[in-house]
Amino acid sequence: MYSLDQPTVLIDDFKVILCESVYEPSDDTYLLYDTIKNLSLRMSRVAEIGSGTGLLTLALARHNIILATDLNLKAVKCTLKNLKINGLYTNADLICCDSLKPVRENELFDYIIFNPPYIPTDTQEDIAWSGGVGGIEVTEKFLLDSAKRLKKHGKILCVISSNMDLKKLFKFIEKLGFKTAFLSSKKFFFEELHIAILERKSLYNH
Ligand SMILES: C[S@@+](CC[C@H](N)C(=O)[O-])C[C@H]1O[C@@H](n2cnc3c(N)ncnc32)[C@H](O)[C@@H]1O
């Protein structure tokens, strides 16, 4: 199923194969991974947009049913390999697609998570990290699609970086009808990362 010469790392008790041309777990991945572990989600219907190597999908597939998507076919295959070698493939569906586009309209999720490409770029240089102008173009698309696929009390969990145009992003989120809180934050040499949780504002208007 996988050759021994593929680089593999152990993350907690997950064996994770790293795949060529696929985003490797990094600081942003680990911050979201730790936050997900602390949330201890159980029996939820979850979607991950942009699963990459698949670490976050693995963490969620243990106790939930998850749909993982990625626009990079190599990433989808990598996530699949990692689900299989960790015995978690029965809890996951994988689609190579843009965001959640092919998901049927009445398929709704309790949680939608993503670690989006968020580096500000004028052109799309690499879908793994190019976030477009202000670093928020892809994130805005993921948010818009997620808002359509969330249950009434559903929540979005995503990575936000201080390198993004945060003023514009928070305006967009506000207009979309969501409120944001940070579950965790960590400073790095060149940026500060946050894990944001978004919920519908309408739930609090009573
Ligand atoms: C920053 S990486 C995160 C990967 C992984 N979730 C992690 O945290 O390590 C962003 C991922 O989003 C994927 N991606 C970019 N644009 C996408 C789109 N429009 N639809 C689905 N996936 C996309 C990339 O291929 C990449 O795997």
The ligand as a MOL file (V3000), in Angstrom:
LIG
                    3D

  0  0  0     0  0            999 V3000
M  V30 BEGIN CTAB
M  V30 COUNTS 27 29 0 0 0
M  V30 BEGIN ATOM
M  V30 1 C -2.2990 25.4430 3.9430 0
M  V30 2 S -2.6890 23.9250 3.1730 0 CHG=1
M  V30 3 C -3.4010 23.0260 4.5680 0
M  V30 4 C -3.3180 21.5210 4.4260 0
M  V30 5 C -3.7450 20.7500 5.6710 0
M  V30 6 N -5.1410 20.9420 5.9880 0
M  V30 7 C -2.9050 21.1700 6.8440 0
M  V30 8 O -3.4360 21.8680 7.7200 0
M  V30 9 O -1.7150 20.8170 6.8790 0 CHG=-1
M  V30 10 C -4.1220 24.3590 2.1900 0
M  V30 11 C -4.7360 23.1880 1.4260 0
M  V30 12 O -5.8830 23.6790 0.7210 0
M  V30 13 C -5.9040 23.1010 -0.5790 0
M  V30 14 N -6.7020 23.9930 -1.4410 0
M  V30 15 C -6.3430 25.1890 -1.9910 0
M  V30 16 N -7.3620 25.7110 -2.6890 0
M  V30 17 C -8.3940 24.8290 -2.5850 0
M  V30 18 C -9.7360 24.8050 -3.0630 0
M  V30 19 N -10.2160 25.8170 -3.8230 0
M  V30 20 N -10.5200 23.7650 -2.7520 0
M  V30 21 C -10.0540 22.7500 -1.9820 0
M  V30 22 N -8.8000 22.7090 -1.4960 0
M  V30 23 C -7.9760 23.7350 -1.7820 0
M  V30 24 C -4.4500 22.9920 -0.9680 0
M  V30 25 O -4.2380 22.0640 -2.0050 0
M  V30 26 C -3.8140 22.5810 0.3680 0
M  V30 27 O -3.7810 21.1860 0.5020 0
M  V30 END ATOM
M  V30 BEGIN BOND
M  V30 1 1 1 2
M  V30 2 1 2 3
M  V30 3 1 2 10
M  V30 4 1 3 4
M  V30 5 1 4 5
M  V30 6 1 5 6
M  V30 7 1 5 7
M  V30 8 2 7 8
M  V30 9 1 7 9
M  V30 10 1 10 11
M  V30 11 1 11 12
M  V30 12 1 11 26
M  V30 13 1 12 13
M  V30 14 1 13 14
M  V30 15 1 13 24
M  V30 16 1 14 15
M  V30 17 1 14 23
M  V30 18 2 15 16
M  V30 19 1 16 17
M  V30 20 1 17 18
M  V30 21 2 17 23
M  V30 22 1 18 19
M  V30 23 2 18 20
M  V30 24 1 20 21
M  V30 25 2 21 22
M  V30 26 1 22 23
M  V30 27 1 24 25
M  V30 28 1 24 26
M  V30 29 1 26 27
M  V30 END BOND
M  V30 END CTAB
M  END
